[in-house]
Amino acid sequence: MMVERRRALFLALGQRDPGLQAPGAGTGRAQRPRGALGVDDAAAGDHPVDVARPDRLAHPEAVLVQDLAVEEVRQGREADVRMRPHVEPAAGRELRRPHLVKEHERADHPALRRRQRAAHLESIAQVSRGRHKRCFQAGHMSRHESLWAATVEMPLCAPLAESVHVQVGVIGAGIAGLSTAYLLAKEGRSVAVIDDGPVAGGMTQMTSAHLASAIDDRYFELEKMHGATGARLAAQSHAAAIDRIEAIVREESIECDFARVDGYLFLANGDEEETLDKELDAAHRAGLADVERLARAPFASFDSGPCLRFPRQAQFHPLKYLAGLTQALHRYGGRVYTGSRAERIEGGTPALVQVGPHAVTADAVVVATNVPVNDRVAIHTKQAPYMTYVIAARVPRGSVPRALAWDTGDPYHYVRLAPWGDDELLIVGGEDHKSGQADDSEERHLRLEAWTTARFPMAREVVFRWAGQVMETIDYLAFTGRNPRDQSNVFIHTGDSGMGLTHGTIAGMLLTDLIAGRENPWTTLYDPARKTVAAAREFTAENLNVAAQYADWLTAGEVDSTDQVPARSGALLRRGLQKIAVYRDAEGRLHERSAACPHLGCVVHWNRSEQTWDCPCHGSRFDPTGKVINGPANRDLAPVSPEGSQDKRAA
């Protein structure tokens, strides 16, 4: 039945494009269906384009390409849209704004056909009229905006508006999904990326942006899990990921503040020097021969004590990088559709991704959604969600050496710098905890401030505070490869273990090889189906923790009445056998949803600081009104039963 349905879909597409063939009907390469022209029919350099007037989109810094431009094109005039750097002097923020470009200005790109240009601008106008509003609602991820999200405007891409067939469909427009799509498109494969939010609107924007081959969980611990060979391969792959990012920055001329810096691992309070000795020996066995022990890190403001120096680490602005990567992907013919949720993902011939009334069919599908939304159990028993917190405090330029730094605590602290006008921002993170199992985010940010000022007294006001969710695997390495218990053409990436930017780039390199049928020395190390015997204790501990969360169904609610829920806050209410997630918005309206996570039924908890409902079992997160913003759940919190009517106006 499934094969017949897919064949019917191909036949329907084939009526619009005779070049398309149903599965099994031929060996020729399937071409993109030629229906109504859409946003991707523009020339490579002209898509994507920032759009929308502030009074027509919720995104506060979007700009409208005037609808008049569409009419001008339809009347045969020569007009087009290009990207031009723009600086707002008051904020000192470099943005990218659209402007009309005359044909003689188009020295580096071929002219668009009139229908293409009209379709391109019409797609933008449709977005500005609200089709894409969901991607730009303030607070889509959390109320705390990261430094990265606040200092760049990301490319805007239209939602999927028709069914398409490509060689590879990628779900997720973070660093893993975009890296995979870019590398595949560069090799000549047709690629479509879909995401239910904007480009890089998920956990990628919440990173602290360290690019390191120094493993967060220590090489001597990695050896226990994967042996000496596994540790060497891990070191090689993370170093290769940094090299690949550097090469892409150079080849695609991406301005993203990329810089090579040294990294320093120093002792946390109470830790023993033996930790550094073991890590130094293990790093050398892993092939990192340049790692050395020093008497102290190069910070004049405090004495770190002995430390290890990891040379040739790196840092960059991750969203500037991904904005450039998205533009490069389009130059190679790739397509990105945002505001498009993958409601169903199925392998087979072809693989099928259902997006509302439309479908993406592909020879292979990559699920790169931070947490797989296509698995219920297989992967989620082998990783656990943790929240981590970050602050960025202003410091005088040059007062802190440019470097990466980490201490050996558990949870550990991590440090780097970023440019900020005439000064710099000192970025410090840490204070991790299991997602949904603590509600003291503000206190954790305050503890980060105290830790920072004790070691960096030159730190001034805190300019940014944010938090992100990290998926920690039981054996410290990501899961990248073919999805266990699935069709052979379904691939996943998850489990970044605090090293999302390098793990995400490794995913792009490894998945490109797997899809191309090439051998890769990292395949076994990152195989999602691997069973690491040495991780049995971690596996048991994490899953006992998950099982314990179901006891929440037996407890009372946090409030006895909705009257006890203040404005802009949420709480759990018991109503008979149900637990209700109740949120009161700023206008006093109540929003009630089932508190059962739609993934596997754990009770969600209100995150006061981030203004989200968080699942303590597998890391699903929902906005205040119950809309899903992070998997593995792939649908919103359910409405409550009729007697618990939702969206009620407070008395």
N, C-alpha and C positions, 0 to 999 in steps of 0.2 A: 504493500500500500504506500509506504513512504517513498519508494523508488518511483512509483507511478505519479505521485504528487509532484516530485521534483522534475520528472520528465515533462509533466504538464506545464510546470512553470517555465522550463526551457522552451517548450513549444510556443508558449505565449510570448516570451521574449523574442523568439525567432520570427514571429509575425512582424515584429518591429524592426528586426535586423536579420535578414536571411543568412548572414554570416555566422549566426549562432547555431550550434547544433546541440541536440539533446544528448545526455550521457550515453555513450556507447554508439552514437550515430556516426562517429568519424574521429579521426586523430588530429585534425587541424586545430590550431589554436583558436579558442573562442574569442570573439571580439566584443567590445562593449556595445550593448544595445543602443541604437541611435533613436531615442525618443525625443521628447522635447529637450531642447538644449538647456543645460543647467550651469551652475556656477563653475563646474570643472572644465567647461568648454573654453574658458578664457585662456589666453596665452600663459605660459608657465610663470612669467614674472609678475603677472597681474592678479594672481590669486594665491592666498587669501587677502582680503582687504578689510581694514577696520571700518566699521559702519556705525550708523544710527545716531541721530540727534539725542542729547541727554533727555529731552522731553518725550522721546518715543521709545527709549529702552531704559531698563532699570540700571544698566551698567553706567556708572556716573561719568566715565571718561570716553565713552564711545562717541563717534562723530558721524553725522549723516552724509552720505553721498546724495546730493539733492536729486529728488525724483525728476527734476527738469533734465538732468543728464541723460536719463533713459529716453525722454522724448526727443532730445537732440539727436541721439543715435538713431532712433526710429525714423527721423526725418532725413537721415543720410548724412548728417554732419559728422565730421571727424572728431570724436571725443573718446577719451578712455580714462581709466583710473590707474594710477601708480602710487607707490609708497614713497613718502618723503619724510626724512627725520624732522622732528618738531620738538622744540624745547619750551616748556612753560617756565619762564624766569622765576616766578614766585616759588615754585617747588623744586626747580632744578632737575626736573625729571625728563629724561629723554623718551619721547613717545613717537609713534609713527601715525601720521595722519594721511588720509587720502586727498588727492587733488586732481583736477582735470588736467590732462596732458595732451598737447597738440601732437599731431602725427610726426612732425619733424623732430620732436623730442625723443622719439622712440628709437634711439640709436642701437640699443643692445637687445631688442626683442623684435620678432616679426610682427607686422601689423595684424590686428585681429580682423576677421571677416565681420561684416556689419551685423549679421545675425548672432555671431558669437558675442560681440560686444554688447548688443542689446540684452541677450540672455544673461550675460555676466552682471550687468547693472540691475536688471530686473530681479535677479536672485538676491542681490544686496538690498534692493528696495523691499522685497518680501520679508527679509530678515528684519529690517528696520520697522516693519509694520507689526512685529510682535511674534512671528513664527518661532523666533529663537530666544524669546524672552527668558525661558527657563534657565538658560546657560548663564545669564548675567544678573540674576537676582543676588543682591547683597547677602552675604552669609551663606552662600551655597555650600561651602565646606564647614566653616566655623566663623564665629564672630571676630576671631583674632586673625588679622591679615599678616602674612609673612612679609619680610623685607622684599623677597623676590616678586611676590604678587603685586606689591605696592609700587614697584619701580619699573615696570614694563607693561605695555599693552600687548596682549597676545593676539596673533592672527585670528580672525573670525572666519569660520567656515559654515556653510549652510547645512541644515539637516538633510538626511536622505529623503529624496522626493520621488524616487522611482526605483524599481528593482534593477539590480546590476549584477553582472558576472565578472569576476576577476580571478586571477590565478591564486592570489592569497588575500584572504580577509583577515584583518587585525582588529581585535576588540580592545580598546583602551588607548588613549592618546597621551599617556605619560611617557617617561623616558624609555621604558622597555618596548612599548608598542611602536613609538615613533622611530626608535633606533632600528627595530626589526623591519619596519616598513621602508625606511630610507635605504637600508643595505640591500633589501630585495629589489626595490625599484631601480637602484643604481646598477643592478645586474640585468635589468631589462624586463623584470616581471611586472605584470599589472597588479596593483595593490590598492585596496580600499581600507581606510581606517575609520572606525565608527566609535563614538563615545557619547554617553548620555549627558555629559557636561561640556564645558569648553575645553580647548586644547590645554593640556597640563593643569586641569582644574582639580585633580585629585591629590594624592599624597605626594606627588613629585614636587608640588609647590610648597610643601611643608618641610622640606629637607633643610639641613644646615649646610649642605653643599660641600662636603669633604670628598675629595677624590683620592682614595688611599688604597695601597696594597698592604698596609698594616691592618691585619684582621681584627675586628672589634672583639672577638671571642678568644684571641690569642692563638698563636701557632702551636704552642705546646698542647693546648686543648684540642686543636684541630687534628693533630697527630693521633690523639687517642681515638678519635672518631673515624678518621679516614686513612690512617697510616702515613708514613713518610712520603709515599708517592702522591697520595691525595693532597697533602699539604703543599708539595711542590707545584702540583697542577693548580691549586687555588692561588698560590702566589703568582704564578705565570699568568693566569687568566685575569686577575685584577690589575696587574701591571699592564697587560695587553689592552685592557679596557681603557685605562688612562691614555695610553699611546693612541688608541683609535679615536678617542674624543679629541685629542690634540690634533691628529691628522685631519679630522673632519672640520674642525675650527679653521685650520689653515686652508684646506682645499675649497671650502665653501665660503671663505671670507666672513665668518661669523664673529661679530664683535660681542663678546660675552665675558670679558675680564678674565680670560683663562690665564693662569700663571702657574708655573712650577714652584713649589715651596717644599721645604723640609717638614717632616712630622716628628713630634717628640712625645714619647710615652713616659710618663713619670708616675711615681708612687702616690696612691691615695693615702690619706691619714690612716696610720695603723697597719699599712701593708709592709711586707718584708722585701728586702732587696733580692731575695731568692726568686721572686716573681720575675724581676728583670733578667736575672741570670738564665732562668729557664726559657724565657722568651727569646733572648739573644741567641742561645744555642739552637732553638727550634727554627728561628728565622734563617739562620745560616744553613741549617739542613734543608730548608725549603728553597734554597738558592738565592736568598737575599744577602749576598756576601757583603754589601756595602753598609748594612746596618751596624751601628757601633754604639758602645756605651760611653756616655759622657758624665762628667761630674755634676752637671746641672743643665737645665734647659736655658735658652738664651733670653729669659725674661728678667729684667733688672728689678722689677717691682716686688718679686718674691723669690725665695730660694726653693726651687722645686726638689732639690736633692738629686740623686743620681737618676739618669734617664737613658732611654734608647733613642737614637736619631735614625729615622727612616728617610733617606734622601729621595728626591724626585717624586714626591707626592704632588698633588695639584689642587687647585680650587678654581671655581668659575661662578658666573651667575647662571643658575640652571634654566631659568625661564627665557633669558635672552638666547641661550644656546638652543632651547627647544623651539623658540620662534624662528630662528635661523634654520634649524633642521626641518621644520615644517615647510618653509619656503623652498629649501633644497629638494625636499620630497616632491613638491609640485613641479619643480623643474624637470624631474625625472619621470613625470607622468603619473605620480601617485595622487590619490584623492583622499580627502579627509572630510568626514561628515560628523558634525557635532550636534548635540541635542537629539541624539538618536540612540535609544536604548535597545540593546540586544535582548529581546524577550525570550528567545529560544535559540539554542545552539546545538546543532546536530552534525555529526560527522557522516561520512558516506560519499557517494559519487552522484552529484557534487555535495560538498558540505553546505549546510544551510544555516544562515543567521536570519532570524525573523525580526524585523524592525517595524512594529506597527503593521500597516497594510502592505509594506514593502519587504523585500528579501534581498540579501546579499548571498549569492551562490559563489562557491570558490572551490578550487582544487585542494586547498588546505586552509585551515583556520587557526589563528593564534589568539589565545585568550590571555591578555596581559592587563588585567584589571586590578592589580595589587593583590586582591584575593580572588581566586577563581569563582565566577558566578555560575559555572556549569557543573560544579561538583557539589554534592551534598555532604559526603563523608570522607572519600578517599584521601584527599590532601589535608583536610582540616584537623584530622587527628594527629598530624605530624608537625603542626606549627601552632603558635599561639599569638594573639594580638597584644601589644604593649603600647601604651601612650608614652610619648617623650615630649619634653618641654624645652622651649628655646626663648632666650631674650637677646636683644641687640641693643647695646648701650654705646652712646657716643664717647669717643676718646680722641684726644688731640692726635693729629696725623704724626706718625713716626714715634709715638710714645710706646707702642707695643710692636715688637718685631713681627713681620709677616711670616706666619708659619701655621701649621696645624698642630694641635696638641690634644692629648687625651690623658686622663689619669686611669689608674688601675682599679677604681672602685666598682662596686656592683650595687646599684647602677653607677656607671662611670660618667664623668664630665667630659665635654668636648668643646674645643675653642678654635676660632679662626677670626680673621678680619675681613671687612668689606669696605670699599670706598663709600664716602658719604660727604659730598661737597668738599669743603676745606678740611673736614675732619675725617674720621673713619668710624666704623661701627665694629665693636667687639662682640662677636656672636658666641654665646655660651649656651650649651644645652645639657640636659640630663634629667634627673629626678623621675626616671621611668617607673611605671607600675602597670599591672595587668589591666587591660581596657575594661571599663564598666565595673571595676572593683575598688574604686576610690573616687571621692568627690571633693578633693581638696586642691584643685588645679591652681587656684590663686595662691595658696600657701606654697605650692611647689615653685611657682614663679618667684615668689619672695625669697625662698631658700636659694634659688639660683642667683638672685641679686646679691644676697649676703655672701655667697661663695665668691662671686665675682669681685665685689668691692674689697674683700679681705685680701685678694691676690693682685688686683689691678686697681689701686686706689685712685688712679687718674680717671676712672670711669665716671661719666656724668649721668645725665638722665637716660632712662631706658626708653628708646624710641619705638621698638617693636616687641611684642610678646606673641608667641604662637605655640601651637602644639601639633603633633602629627602622630600617626599610628604606624608602628613598625611590626611586621610579621616575623617573629623569631622561630626558626625551625629547630627541631630537637637535636640536629647535628651541625648547626651553625652555617650551613650553606644553602643557597637558593635551590628551588625546584624548577628546572628548566628542561623542557623536552616534550616527548609524547605524553599525552594525558593518560594516566593509568585507567584500565577498564573502559577504554573508549576506542573509537575508530582510529586507525593509524594516521589519519590526516588531521587530527585535532591535537594542537600543541598548547602548552601552558607555560606561564612564568609566574612565580610567586615566591614568598619566603626570603625577602631581601636581607633580613637579619641586621638591620642598621646600616647596611652598605648598599642602599638602593640605586645610587647613580652608577657605581661600577657593576653591580649585579645586573642592573637593567641594560647596560651596554654589553655585558657578556651575553645576555639573552639575545640581543640583536645579532651578535656574531655567531653564536651557537645555533640558533633557530634558522638563520639563513643557510648555514651549512646543511642542517638536517633536511630542510625543505628542498634544497638543491641536490640532495643525495650524496653529499660529500662526507668523508670521515672527519671527525673532530676529536682531538685528544681529551676534551673535557666532557664528552657525552655521558660516560658512566658516572663521573663525579657528581654531575648535576641532575642525573636521571630522576624524575619525580617518582618513579616506581621503586627507588632504592630502599633497602631495609638495612639500616645501620645498627648492627647488634650492640655496639658500645653505647648507643643512645637509648637503650631500653629503660633505664631509670628515668631519664627525662621524659620519655614517652608516657610512662606510667604516671608520673607526677602531674604532667599537664592535663592528662585525660581524667584523672581523679579530681583535679580542680574544676574541670568542665562539669563533671557529674554532680559535684557539690552545688553548682549554681541552680540546678533544677529544684532545690529545696525552697527557692524563692516563691514557688507556687503555693507553699504551705503557710507562708507568713502573712501577717496583716498588711494593709496598705500603709503608705507613709503619711497619708492624711485621711480623716474620716469623712470629709466633705469637700466638694470643689470650692467652697467658700474660703478654705484655708490655703488655696493656691494663689500667691500674689501675682501681679502683672509681670510679664516677661520671665516666667518661671514655670517649671514642670514638676510633677510629683506623681507617684503611683497611688491609685485608689482601688480598694477592693470593692467589688459590687457582685455579691453572690459568689459564684465560682470563678468569675472573671477578675482579671487584673487590668486596670485601665491606665493608659499613659495620658495624663491630663496636662495640657499646656494652656496658660492664659496669656494672650498676646498683649501688646501695649495698649490696645483699645478696650481691653476687658473681655474680649470674646474668648470663650472656652473652645479648645480643640481636643476631642477625645478619640483615641485610637486604642485598639487592642495592644496590650503590653507584650504580647507574644511575638518574638522575632520570627518572621516568616521563613527563616532558614531551617532551624531545628527546634524552635519553640522555647528557647530560654527567655526569661523575663528581662526586658531592657531596663536600663537605669538612666535617670536624668543626669547629664553632665552640666553642672551649673555654670562653669566657666566657659565651656565651648558652646553652650546652648544646643546640645544634641542629645538624642537618645542613643545610648551605647549598649550593645549586647556584650555581656561578660563572658560569653562562651567562645565565639569564633570571630568577633570583631566587627559585625555589621553595625553601621551607624545610620541614624535617621535625623532629619532636621526636626525642628520643634513641632511641626504639624504632621510628622510621621512619614515624610517622603524619604526614600532610601538615598543615601549619598555615599555609602561604601559597602561593598560586599562582605561576605558571600551572599547575603540576601539580594535578590534581584527584583523585589517588588516592595511596595510601601507597607507600613503597618496597616493591618486590616481595620475597617470601620468596626465600631462596637455594635452590639445588638440593639434593636430598636428602642428598648427601654433605657439605653444609655446613649441617647441621641447625641450626635457630634455637632461641633461648631455652634454651641448654644451661647446666646448673649447673656452675660452675667446680669443678675438682678440689680 
